[in-house]
Amino acid sequence: MKALDRWLQTWRVRVAAPAIPDGARLLDVGCHDRSLIDRVLPRIASAVGLDPVVAPSEDGRVSFVRGTFPEDAAFEDASFDCIAILATLEHMHDPASVARACHRVLVPGGRVVLTVPHPAVDRILDVLLFLRLADGIDAEEHHGFDVDATTGLFEAAGFRLARERRFQLGLNRLYVFEKPPGAGSVA
């Protein structure tokens, strides 16, 4: 990962981390190099990192599982208090199934914290990759995701939007969705 990639990732983690509740059981979908988990670990109960390229491991309160979400997520209903999906939703083939799976594995009152880049970022990344200023981003895997569809996908799965914020010069969005207290699973 080049310095620019690392800087953008650090910025994304810094924006998302405050939305992770203290004492949470966290699922970090697309955990990559565990940077979000490492940042919030002192104040959360436990974490599971899920990523197709992570080395499986377990050390105390943290475990890493190689796989994709929701395909390889054999988690019990209501297993987590918080799910983080940073710069990952746009890489997934079926974002609606992701939203439904989040609803299933979250406790009532739990939250999803996610960041999604604006589609214009793909063109900017093409230039950065050409100039060899960035290399850790898989823009070709964005599957044409429309960031403006994010709220509708999660609301259809039973969530309510608690917070939305633009950052990185307006080219990225932070969303915090909450599962209503007393809500069961959505089919």
N, C-alpha and C positions, 0 to 999 in steps of 0.2 A: 504494500500500500504506500503510495507516495504521500508527501507532506500535505498536499491539498486535500486528498481523500481523508487523511487522518483529521485534519482541521475541521472539515465539514461534518465528519462523524462525531467529533467531540462536541461541536456546536449542537448537533441534533440531540445527543445524550444530555447535554446540559439543559436544554429546553424541556425535554421529556421527564427527566428524573424527578423534579418536584411533584409531578402528578402521580408518582408511585406512592401509595399510602404506607406510612410507618407500620411495621409489624405484618406486612402483607406476605402471602404465599404467592410468588411471582412466577408466571410463565413468560419467558422471553422468546418469542417466535422470530426466527432469523437472528439469533444471538451473535453470530459471526465470531468475534474474538472476545466475547464476554465483557466488553467495555461498559455497557449499561449495568450488568449484574455487579461488576466490581464497584461501580460508583454508588449503588444503593445498598449493597450487602450489609454495611454496618447498621442499617436501620430497618431491615426487613427480616421476616422469620426464616424464609427459605426461598430458593429459586431453582427452576428447571429451565435450562437453555435448550432450545430445539432448533437445529439447523442441518441442512443436507451435507455440510462439509465439516461439521464439528467432530472432534475426536470424543467418543463416548467416555465419560468418566463420572466419578462421584467422589466428593470430598466434604463430608459433614453436611452442611445445609445446602449445598449446591450440587446439582447433577446436570450432566450434558448428555443429550440424546441426539443421535444422528437421525434425521428424518425431516419430513415436511408436514405442514399443518393445513388442513385437518387430517390428511391421509394417514399419517403415522402417529396420530395423537390418541392413543388408547388410554386417555385419562378418564377417571370417574367423573360423573356429574358433580358439579360444585366443588371441584378440586382446588381452585385458585381464587384469590381475592383480587388479583390484578393480572392482566395480560398486556404485554408490551409488543408492539409490532412496528418497529422503526425502519422506515425505508424498505419495506418488504411487501406490503399489500399489492403494490403495482406489479410485482413479479409473479403473483399467484394467478393461476388459470381461472379460478372460480371464487372471486371475492365474496359473493353472496353466501357460499357454503362456509367460508371462513367466519363471516359474521355470525352465522347460525351456530357454528361449533364454539365460538367464543361464548355465546349465550349459554350453551349447555355446560361448559366446564367452569363457568364463573359462579360464585355464590351470589345469592340475592344481595343487592347493594354493591356488588363488585364493579370494577371498571376496566375498560380497554383504553390504553394509551397508545396512540399511533401517530406516525408522521407519514405524510404522502407528498411527494414532489409534484409541482406543476408540470404538465407535459412539455412546456418550453425548456425544461431542464435537459431533456433528451438532446435537443439541438446544441445547447451550451456544452453538454458533455462530449458530443461529437468533436467540437472544436478543441476542448481540453485534452481529449484522447489523442487527437491528431498532433497537437503541440507537445504531447508526452508530459503534460502537467498532472494528469490523473490516470489511474489504471485500475482502481479497485471497484469499479462500478459496472454493473451488467445492464447497460441501457437497452440492449437488444432484447432483454427479457421483460420489458415493461408491459407487453401485451396490449398496448393502446389504452391503458387504464385512464379513465376520466376522473380526476380528483374531485370534481363537483358531484360525482355520484356517491361519494363516501357516506355522507350523512343519510341518504335514502337507503343505502344497503344496510346500515346498522340499525336504523329505525325500523325497517321491515323485519329485522331479526329480534325486535323487542327492546332495543336500547333507547335511551334518550340522550341527546347531545347535551353535555354539561359545559363543554368549553371548546372553542375553536380559536386558533391563533396563527397568523402568518408570521414566518420568520425567514431567515436567509434571503433578505432583500425581497420578500414576498414570494419567493419561488418554492417555498416549502410550507406545509401546514401541519400544525399539531392539532389533533382531535382527542378529546377525552369523552368517552361514552360511558354511561352508567346503566347497569342492569337494575331496574326498579326493585326495591325491597319487596319481598314476598313473591317475586316473579319466579315461575317454574321454568322448565326448559321449553324452547320453541322447536316444534317438529321440523 
